[in-house]
Structure formats: C-alpha cells, structure tokens
Amino acid sequence: MITIHPKTKQAYQLLQAGTLAFARAERQGISVNIDYLNKKKIGIDKKINKLENEFKESKFYKRWCHSVKNGKPNINSNLQLSRYIYDIKRIDPFKYTGKGNPSTDEEALKGLNLPEVNTLLEIRKLKKIKTTYLEGFKKEQVDGIMHPFFNLHLVKTFRSSSDSPNFQNIPKRDKEAMTICRKAIIPRKGHQLLEADFSGIEVRIAACYHKDSNMLKYITDKTSDMHGDMAVQIFKLRKLDRSLKGHDTLRQASKNGFVFPQFYGSYYKNCAINLINWVQLPHGEFKPDTGIEFENGFISNHLIKKGIKCLDDMINHIKVIENDFWSKRFPEYTAWKEMWWGLYQKYGYIDLKTGFRCSGVMNKNDCINYPVQGAAFHCLLWSFIKLDEIIRNENWNSKIIGQIHDAIIMDVHPDELNHVVKTIKQITTVELAKTWDWIITPMDIEMELCPVNASWAEKEKYKI
C-alpha cells in the first residue's frame, strides 16, 4: 500500500498540478508522419520476407527442421531454439541464466555470433518495430496526431508511466530501431523538436539523502570523473584516455555495468557478467583476439595480460572492487543505506523528500531506490508544471508534448527557441533548488534539438 505523507499537502498539490499539466500536454498531442509509417511498414514487410526466405534456405534451419517431430520448428520459440543450439548442435553458451541454464535472451544469442541466429534476431526485431511501434503509432493517431497518456497513479515509486501508446518505451539502445521509430515523430509544420534532459539526476538526488562527501565531490567537481575512475580500476588501465580505441566503451561499461547497478542494489557477480557482456566476451574462458577492439588489439588480450583470463577471474576481481567501492570510496553512502533499511524495519514505511510515504512489503533495494527514484522524478514534474504555467501565462506558440523518464519533450517555434531554452535552464537549475531546500547538489540540464520540420531521429546536442 502507498499513501501520501500525512504531515504535508505538498505531495497532493504536486500530483494535482502535475495531472493537469500532463493533461494539457496530452491534449496538445504529438505529430506523426503517416506517409512515412505506411511506406516504412511496407519496406519492413519486404525485408522480413526476404530474411525469412534466406533463413529457411539455410542449412541451419533445415537441420533444425529434422530435429523436431513435425519438421516445422517455431522460429519464435526460444525453448525450441535453445534445444537445437545447445542440446543438439552443442554450441557453448555465451552466457547463462541465474539458474545456471544456457541463456537465450537477445544478448546471449548475439554473443554466439552465428550468422543464421543473427538473421533470426533481425527478423524478430523488425517484427516488433512494425507491430509494437509503427502500427501502435498509427492505431493511436487521429488526423496525424497521437495523444499518449502520462499517468501519475500507477508506479510504486511515484514516478510517471505512459500508455496508448507508451511514449516512454520507444527504443533507444538499438540505433536502427531508435531511428526507424523516431523518424515517425515530427513537429508541427515550421517547428522543431527539443528534448531537455536532467543529467545524472538520480545520482544527484541520492546524494541529497546520504550526503556522502566523496559523492558530493564527484558531483560538484567538474574535473572529476567517477565512471572514468572506476573504468581504470575495473579494467586495470594505466589511465583513461577517451581518445584511444575502446576506452570510451570501457567507461560506458563501468557506468552502466557496475556503478549504476551497484547504486540500485546489484552485486559483484551480476556486475561482472554485465561488464564482460559490454566488452563482448563469453561466459567462460577468454580467447586471444576477441571482444571489443582496444588500443592496438582486443580487450581479451589486455585482460589476459592483467591476469583476468575467464569469467570466474572477473567475478573474483569485481568482488574485491565492490568491497572497496562501498567501504572506502563511498562509506557514508553505505552507512546511510543501513540506517535507512533499519528505519523501514522499525516503522514499516519510508518517507520521500518530496512529502510522499511508501509503505507495505519492501526489500532492502526497494527501500533504498524508491526515495531516490521518486524524488528525482518529482524534480522533473515540478519543472514540467512550472514550464507549463509560463507557457500559458506568456501564450507561447511552443508547447510541451511529452515526458520520458528525466526529460521533457517540446514542439518549439524557432522564433521562441532562445527564450524557451533560457526559461528551461532557469527553472531546472535555479528555481527548482529554491523550492526545495533539501536539494544540496547542483542540477544540470542537457538539450538535444532537431532541425526545423525534421523528425525526432535527427536530434543533435544543443549547446546551451
């Protein structure tokens, strides 16, 4: 059960104003390119048919047919694919599930690097793009405008959600899928799309809770680089030099494969697996000249030279780093987590900085993550409300059209662009901290802008 903190009206007022601001964005709607949707669907169908024909002509598929009773395997069944690849062909798995079975998730199948399996994955991806996204956009649009819902009453952490269609679930990691889907999203004629995104907001809000001095230094000192420091430690580098081949990937691996998972409650074994997946190595012994390209060779050669020759070596290595991470690098953060968990065990609830109360059955990770995720989103929600108010008071031609996680999406008239950007920066980096005095870290906003009349796929970083 989730209830509002009984000692403040701020939480209710935030959701009330947020619901109204979201409703105005929903009413404004998001323009979609119907001609593009129709043509792209036809093009994807042709590509799917071509790939399916090629796949079914392969020796891989024909032998798969011989291995099943009726001679016609279901190419969408991971269970049948797993039996054929691992039990019949006896191919070594790239990774395993938590229960120790060979994995057939997308990452595991890609890691096998089998041409026929890669073709099958491409078919599946194209089908999902077509049905879930392109057809979903077309189904929900009226006269070229779709009106996705943005909800404030469905998520346990008091974050938002979206549906009809889910605007917050458009592909981002896969560049091809992202480009295909975002090309369907366009501005009003003569306008341009602007995306304003809080940078590292959950790390900043977490620091407002635990006040770890080392974390605060990382946040406030622009010359420091937490993810770079971790990459040096994790991958045993002399130093991180992002101009060298592979170094930027190692930094991203450390950020998304270790640092953030650790903040959200993961542990060393999962992180070790995350890391070797990022650098494209198998869940077993590392072979020379494999994985991502690194400086003048491959990452496997570097790790083997440093004494990390297999997944088990990486797990043991990350176990040591995890202990150092929490006992030496962020000890005050560690103490806060234990204190926070103790308070929940004593009282049965936790209170967010923004006036909300989460209660009911929660595990330790829930207790640590809910207050951070909720309060971080409420910073965006407050900014969304304030921006919506200014738009209405000043009668802008530019409008808010949506929200994704820590970002506000706008349909901007070029004549108003400078004023829009200055207003967003003032709200998010100045006014927000004046509203809540518990915000002790500086807020940072990043923006991406599309050319006039261009689709959302054509956005580029915009220097504020």
N, C-alpha and C positions, 0 to 999 in steps of 0.2 A: 504494500500500500504506500502511496506517495501523497503527502499532504503539504500544504503551504505552512511555513513557519508562522506560529501564532502571534509572534510579537511584532510583526511588521505588515504594513499594507503595500509596501513597495513591490513585493513579488506579484501580487494580484494586479496591481496597476501596470506593471511591466507586460504581463501577458495580455491584459485587456487592450492596452495601446498597441502591442505587437500584433495582436489578431486583426485589429482594424487596419494597421499599416500593411500587413500581408494581404488583406482583402483588396486593398487598393492596387497592389502590385498584381494580384490575380486578375482583377478586372481589366487592368491595362493589357495584360497578355503578352505573349512572345510570338513574334512573326516567324513563320516557317515558309520555306521555298517549296511550294507544291510541285512545280515543274521539275525541280531537282529530285524530290522524293520519288516521283513517278519514273523518271529516267534512271535514277540510281537503282531502284528496285529491279527494273528490267535488266540492267547491267549486272547486278549481283546474281540474279537468277541464271543468266547465261554463264557466269563464272562458276557458280555452284555446279551446274550441269556438266560443264567441261571438266572440272576437277573430279566429280563423282565418276564420270566415264573413265578418266585416266586411272583413278584409284581401282576401279573394278576390273581394269585390264591388267593390273599389276600382278606379279607372282605372289606378292604378299597376300592380297585379297583372295586369290584363287586357292592358295593353300589354307587360308583361314576358312574358306567355304568347306574344304574337305575335312576340317576338324570339328565341324558342328553337325548335329544329327540331320537337320533338314537341308543342309547345304547352303543356307542363306543367313549368314550372321547379321545381327542388328548392329550396324556401324555406329549407332548412337549409344550402344551399351558398353559402359566401361567394364562391367563384370565379364562380358564375353571377350572384350579386348584384352583384359588382364590375363584371363586363362590362356589365350592364344600366345601372347607375348612372353609371359613369364613361365607358364607351365609347359607349353608345347615347344615354343622356339627357345626357351631357356635363356632369354636375354637378361643380363644383370640389371637390376633396377637402378635407376638414377637416385631415387630416394624412397623412403619407407613411411608408412603411416605411423601414428602414435602407438598403434598396437603391434607394430613390427611387420606388417604386411607390405608387399610391394605397392607403391602408390601409383594411381592412375589419374591424379589431378593434372591440370594443364602443364604446370611447371615440371612435373615428373616426366610426362610424355615428351615434352620439348627436350628435356635433358637427355633422352635416349638418342636423339639426333638421327632418327630413322626417316628417310625421305617419305615413305608411304604414310607413316604416322603424322608427320608434319603436314602432309596433304589433308589428312583426315581432320586435324586440328583447324586448318584453314577453312575447311568446309563448315565445321561446327561454328566457327567464329562468324563467318559470313551469314549463316542462317540466323544466328542470334541478332546480329546487326539489323538484318532485314525485318525479322518478326518483332523483336522486343523494342527496337528503337524507331526505325523508319516507319513501319506500319503503326507503331504506337503513336508517333507524332501525327501521322495522317488521320488516325482514328479520332484523336482528341481535338483537332483543329476545326474551326468554323470560319469560313471566309479567309483562310490563310493565317488565322491567329489561334494559338492554343493557350489555355488558361490553367496551368498546373496549380494544384492546391499546395499550400505551405501550411503545415499543421504545427500547433504548439501544445497538443494534449495527448500525444501518443508515445513519447520517448521517456524512459525512466530517468534519464539524466537531465530532463527539462530542456533538451535540445529540440530542434525542429525536425520535421520529416516532410516528404513531398510525395504526391501521387497524381495520377491522371493527367499526364504521365509523371513518372518520378524524375523530376528535373535534376535531382541531386545524385542520380546514378548513371549519368551519361559517361561512357568510357573515357578514361584519362591516361592510364598507364600504357595501353596499347595504342601506338601512334596512328596506325592505319584505321582502327575502329574509331578513335577520337576524331580524326579528320573527316571520315565519312559522316559521322553523326553530327558533328558541329557545323558542317557545311550546310546543313538543313536549317540552322538557326541564323536568322538575318535581322537587321534592324528595320525600322520604318524607313521609307524612301527618304534619302537625303540625310540620314542619321548614321551613327556608328555605335558599336557595342563597346562598353567599358566594363572591365572586371576589377574591382577593388578588393584586395585580399589581405587580411591581417597576417602578418609574418610571425610564425612561431608563437602564436597567441597562447596555446595550451602550456607551453614551457614557461612563458612569462606569468601566466595566472597561477600555475603550480608554485612558482617562486613566491607569490603573494601569500600563499598558505604556509609553506615550510621555511621561507626566508633563509635558505642555505646561502652562506656568504660566498662560497665558490661559484654556485649557480648564478647568483646576482652579479658577480664579477664577469662571468661569461656573457651575460645579457647586456650589461652596461658598457663593457669594454669592447669597442668595435674592432680592436686589433686582435682579439682572442677568437679562437675557433674551436669550440667543443668537439664538433664532429671530425675536424681535422686532427685534433689531438688523439681522439680515440682511434682514428684510422692508423696513425703512427704506431700506437700501442698494439692494436689488434693484428695488423699485418706486418709488424716488425720492420717499419720503414726507418731510414735514417732521418728523413724529414718528408713532409707532404709538399709536393710541388705539382700543382694542378696543371702546369704546362706540359708535364710528362705524361706519356700514354698510360692510361689505366688508373692514374692517381685520383682523378675526379670520380671515377666509378667506385674506387675503394672508399672515398669519403661518403658517397651516397650509400654504399653498403653498410658502413659503420653507423650512419644516421638512421637508416630505415631497418637495418638488420640487427642492430644491437641497442643503440641509445634509446630510441622511442619504444621498442619492445620492453626494455628494462623499466622505463618510466611507467609503462602500462601493466607491469607485473609479470612479464615473461621471465624465463630463467635460462641459465647458460647453455643447456643442451639445445633448446629450441633456437636460441640466438646463433649458436654455432652452425646449425643447419641453415638458418636464414642467410648467414654470411657466405657459406660455400655455394648456396644457390645463386646469390648475387654475382659471384665471380665464376659461375658456370662450371663447377667441379662436381664429381659424382659423390654419392654417399658411400664411399669405400676408399680404396687406395687411390692416391693421386698419381697420374701418369705424367711423364715429362711432356712438355709442349702442348698442354691442354688448358682450358679455361680462357678467360679474357686475355687479350694482349696486354702486356705490361712492360713498359720501358722498351728494352730491346729483345724481349722474348715473350714468355707467357707466365701467368701468375703461378701456375703449378711449379715451375722451375724455381721461382723465388721462395715459395713456401717450403718446398722440399729442402732447399738450401738452408732455410732457417729452422729445420727440424720438425716441420709440420708436414707429415707425409700421408695422412689419411684423415677421415672424419673423426675418428677417436682422438687423434692428436689435437685436432682443432677443438673438440669438446673439452679436453683437459686444459688446453690453453685458455679458452674462454671462461672456464670455471675460475681460474686464477684472476683473470681480468675482472670478472663480475664481483668477486670479493673486494678487489682493490677499488672498483667503481663506487661501491656503497660504503666501504669502511674508511677510505682515505680521500677519494675525490669529492664525495657528497655525504659526509657523515651527518650533517644536520638534517638533510632530507630524510636519511634513514631513521633518525630519531623521531621526526615528525610522523612518519608512516606508522611506527609502533604506537605512538601516542594516540594518533587518530583512530587506529584499529581498537585500541583499548577503550576509547570513549564510546565507540559504537557498541562494543560488547557490554559496556556498563549501562548505557541508556537505550540502546535499540534503535537509534537513529543518528543521522549526521546532518548538520546544517551547512548550507552553501553560503558563501559570502554575499550572495545577492538576495537572501531572505527566504530561500526555499528549504524545505526539510524532506529528506529521503529517509524512509523507514521500511521496516519489513525485513525479509531474509536477504542478506547480502554477504558475499565472501569478502576477503581482505582486499582483493583487487577492485571490487566494486566500490568499497568504502574510500579507497584512495583515488579512484578515477572519477567517480560521479561528481564530486565537488569541483574538480578542475574542468571537466568537460562542460558541465552545466554553466558555471560562471563564465567560462571563455565564450560560450555561445551567447550568453546574456550581454556581454560587451558588444558583440555584433548586433544583437537585437536592439539594444539601446541606440546604437549608431544608426541602424535602419530606421527606427522610429523618428529620431531627430532629423535625419535627412529627408524623410517623407514629409515631416512638418514644414521644413524650409521650402521644399519643392512646392507645396500647396500655398504657403504664405507669399512666396515670390512668383508664383504662377509660371514655373519653368515649362519650357517645351520638352526638356529632357525628363525621363521618367525611370523609376525603378521597375524592373520587370521580373526579378527573381533573386534567389539567395541560395548559395551552395556552401554548406559547412561554414567556413570562416570568410566567405566572400559575398559581396553584393554585386549584382549584375544590373547594368543600366543601359538604356537606349538613349543616347546623348545627341543633341543637336550640336554641330561643330561650332556654332557661334557661342555656345554656352560652355564649351569644354573647359577652358581655363577656370571659370568660376566654379564649375562642378568639381574639378579636381581639388582646388583650394578649399572648398567647403568640406569635402570628404576628409581631407587631411586635418583640417581644423577640428572637426567633430571627433575623429578617431584617435588623434594623437594629443589633443589638448583638452577639449571639453569633456571627454569620457572620464579622464582621471580626476577632474574637478567634481564630477557627480558622485563617484565612489572613492572615498579617501583611503580605502584599503588597497587600492592599486598603487603599488610601490615600484613597479617596473615600467620603463618607458614602452609605449605601444608603437609599433611600426606598421606601416601600410605599404603594400606594393600594388602596382596597377599594370594592367595589360589592355591595350587599345587596338581595335580593328579599324582599318581604313573606312572611309565613308562608303556606305552601301555594300560593304564586304561581309562575308559570313563570319561566324564566331570561330571558325577554324583558322582564320587569318590573323588572329590577335598576335601582337608583339609587345614586349616590355615597353612601358611608357615611363620615361624619366620624369619624376615629379619635381 
